[in-house]
Amino acid sequence: MQLASGKCGLLSRLSILSPFAAKFVKFDQCSARFHLAFPVNDLESTRAFYVEVLGCGTGRERESWIDFDLYGHQVVAHVAPDETGNGTFSGVDEKAVPVKHFGVVLPWDEWHALADRLRAAKVQFHIEPYIRFEGEVGEQATMFFPDPSGNFLEFKSFKDPAQLFAKDLKS
C-alpha cells in the first residue's frame, strides 16, 4: 500500500463501507490529513463563508491568515488578493469545470444534506448539484461553487464509495 493512498484505520474504512459501523465511527478519524493553503481577498468574508455557510471550525489565526477545519482537514486562507480568482475551465459533461478547485468526498446522505443547506443559504452555484452516471457503475453526485474570493469548491459523493478510485466506471 502506498503511503499517500489514504492511510485510514480499519474502523474508518469500515465506517465508509458499512452503515452499521458508521454509527460507531466518525468519518474524520483518518490518521493522515491533508493541508491546503489558498489565497483570499479578506478574512472577514472568508470566515463568514467557511464558518457560517460550510460549518467549518477555526484553528489558529493571525492578521493575514486563518486555519479552518474542513471535515477534519486543515485548510488555510491567506490574504493575498492578487492571487485570487480562477479563469481556467475544462469541459466535463458539457459543463465548464474550474481547473483549480478543492473539496471533500462526502457520504451520500451527507452530500444531499449539504446541497440542501447550501441552497437554503442561497449559495450561487457554478455547477448546480446533480448526479453523474445515474444508475450506472460510478454513480456520483457533484456540485461546484465559489467562495467569496473566487476559489472554487467541489463537493462530491459516490453512491458506492468503493468506486472512488475505480478505473473503469462502465464495467
C-alpha positions as CSV (number, residue, x, y, z in Angstrom):
1,M,0.0,0.0,0.0
2,Q,1.3,3.5,-0.9
3,L,1.6,5.9,2.0
4,A,-0.3,8.6,0.0
5,S,-3.3,6.4,-0.7
6,G,-5.3,7.5,2.4
7,K,-3.9,5.6,5.3
8,C,-7.1,5.5,7.4
9,G,-7.5,3.0,10.2
10,L,-9.6,-0.2,9.6
11,L,-12.6,1.3,11.5
12,S,-12.6,4.4,9.4
13,R,-12.6,2.4,6.2
14,L,-15.4,0.2,7.6
15,S,-17.5,3.3,8.5
16,I,-17.5,4.3,4.9
17,L,-18.5,0.9,3.6
18,S,-20.9,-0.2,6.4
19,P,-23.9,1.8,7.6
20,F,-23.7,-0.2,10.8
21,A,-20.1,0.7,11.5
22,A,-20.8,4.3,10.6
23,K,-22.9,4.6,13.8
24,F,-19.9,4.0,15.9
25,V,-17.0,5.6,13.9
26,K,-16.8,9.2,12.7
27,F,-15.6,9.8,9.1
28,D,-12.8,12.1,10.3
29,Q,-10.8,9.5,12.2
30,C,-8.1,9.0,9.5
31,S,-4.6,9.3,10.8
32,A,-3.5,11.2,7.6
33,R,-5.0,14.7,7.0
34,F,-4.4,16.9,4.1
35,H,-3.3,20.6,4.4
36,L,-4.2,23.1,1.7
37,A,-3.3,26.8,1.7
38,F,-5.2,29.1,-0.6
39,P,-5.4,32.9,-1.3
40,V,-8.3,35.1,-0.3
41,N,-9.3,38.8,-0.6
42,D,-10.0,39.3,3.1
43,L,-10.5,37.3,6.2
44,E,-13.9,38.7,7.2
45,S,-15.9,37.4,4.3
46,T,-13.8,34.3,4.2
47,R,-14.6,33.5,7.8
48,A,-18.3,34.2,7.3
49,F,-18.5,31.8,4.4
50,Y,-16.4,28.9,5.7
51,V,-17.8,29.0,9.3
52,E,-21.5,30.2,8.7
53,V,-22.2,28.6,5.4
54,L,-19.9,25.5,5.3
55,G,-19.9,24.9,9.0
56,C,-16.1,24.8,9.4
57,G,-14.4,25.2,12.8
58,T,-11.5,27.5,13.1
59,G,-8.0,27.0,14.4
60,R,-5.0,29.3,14.7
61,E,-5.2,32.7,13.1
62,R,-3.2,35.9,12.6
63,E,-4.0,39.1,10.8
64,S,-3.1,37.6,7.4
65,W,-4.3,34.0,7.7
66,I,-6.8,31.7,9.4
67,D,-6.9,27.9,9.7
68,F,-10.2,26.1,9.0
69,D,-11.3,22.6,9.9
70,L,-12.9,21.3,6.7
71,Y,-14.3,17.9,7.6
72,G,-11.2,17.1,9.6
73,H,-8.7,18.6,7.2
74,Q,-6.7,21.8,7.6
75,V,-7.3,24.4,5.0
76,V,-5.6,27.8,5.5
77,A,-6.8,31.0,4.0
78,H,-4.0,33.5,3.4
79,V,-4.8,37.2,2.5
80,A,-3.3,37.5,-1.0
81,P,-5.8,39.5,-3.2
82,D,-3.5,39.5,-6.2
83,E,-3.6,35.7,-6.3
84,T,-7.4,35.1,-6.1
85,G,-9.8,34.3,-8.8
86,N,-9.9,31.5,-11.3
87,G,-10.3,31.9,-15.1
88,T,-9.4,28.4,-16.4
89,F,-12.1,25.9,-17.1
90,S,-12.2,22.4,-18.5
91,G,-15.2,20.7,-20.3
92,V,-16.7,17.8,-18.3
93,D,-20.2,16.5,-19.0
94,E,-20.6,19.6,-21.2
95,K,-20.1,21.8,-18.2
96,A,-17.3,24.3,-17.5
97,V,-15.4,22.8,-14.6
98,P,-12.9,25.1,-12.8
99,V,-9.5,23.6,-13.2
100,K,-8.4,24.9,-9.9
101,H,-10.7,23.6,-7.2
102,F,-10.7,21.7,-3.9
103,G,-13.3,20.0,-1.8
104,V,-14.4,16.8,0.0
105,V,-15.9,13.5,-1.0
106,L,-18.8,13.0,1.4
107,P,-21.1,10.1,2.3
108,W,-24.2,10.1,0.0
109,D,-26.7,11.3,2.6
110,E,-24.4,13.9,3.9
111,W,-23.8,15.3,0.4
112,H,-27.5,15.7,-0.2
113,A,-27.9,17.4,3.2
114,L,-25.1,19.8,2.3
115,A,-26.7,20.6,-1.1
116,D,-30.0,21.4,0.7
117,R,-28.2,23.6,3.2
118,L,-26.3,25.5,0.5
119,R,-29.5,26.1,-1.5
120,A,-31.2,27.4,1.7
121,A,-28.2,29.7,2.3
122,K,-28.7,31.0,-1.3
123,V,-25.2,30.0,-2.4
124,Q,-24.6,30.8,-6.0
125,F,-23.6,27.5,-7.7
126,H,-21.2,27.5,-10.6
127,I,-22.5,24.0,-11.3
128,E,-25.7,23.1,-9.6
129,P,-25.9,19.9,-7.6
130,Y,-26.5,17.0,-10.0
131,I,-26.0,13.2,-10.4
132,R,-23.5,11.9,-12.9
133,F,-23.7,8.4,-14.3
134,E,-27.1,7.9,-12.7
135,G,-28.0,4.3,-12.4
136,E,-24.6,3.2,-13.7
137,V,-21.4,2.0,-12.0
138,G,-19.6,5.0,-10.7
139,E,-22.8,7.0,-9.9
140,Q,-21.8,10.1,-8.2
141,A,-23.2,13.4,-7.0
142,T,-21.3,16.7,-7.5
143,M,-21.6,20.4,-7.2
144,F,-19.3,23.4,-7.6
145,F,-19.5,26.9,-6.1
146,P,-17.1,29.7,-5.4
147,D,-16.1,31.2,-2.0
148,P,-16.2,35.0,-1.7
149,S,-12.7,35.3,-3.2
150,G,-13.4,33.2,-6.3
151,N,-11.9,29.9,-5.1
152,F,-14.0,27.0,-6.4
153,L,-15.0,24.2,-4.2
154,E,-16.4,20.8,-5.3
155,F,-18.2,18.5,-3.0
156,K,-19.0,15.1,-4.4
157,S,-20.2,11.7,-3.3
158,F,-20.3,8.2,-4.7
159,K,-23.4,6.1,-4.4
160,D,-20.9,3.2,-3.9
161,P,-17.9,4.6,-2.0
162,A,-15.8,1.7,-3.3
163,Q,-15.9,3.3,-6.8
164,L,-13.9,6.4,-5.7
165,F,-10.7,5.2,-7.4
166,A,-12.3,2.8,-9.9
167,K,-10.5,2.9,-13.3
168,D,-13.3,1.6,-15.4
169,L,-16.7,3.0,-14.4
170,K,-18.5,1.4,-17.3
171,S,-18.0,-2.2,-16.3
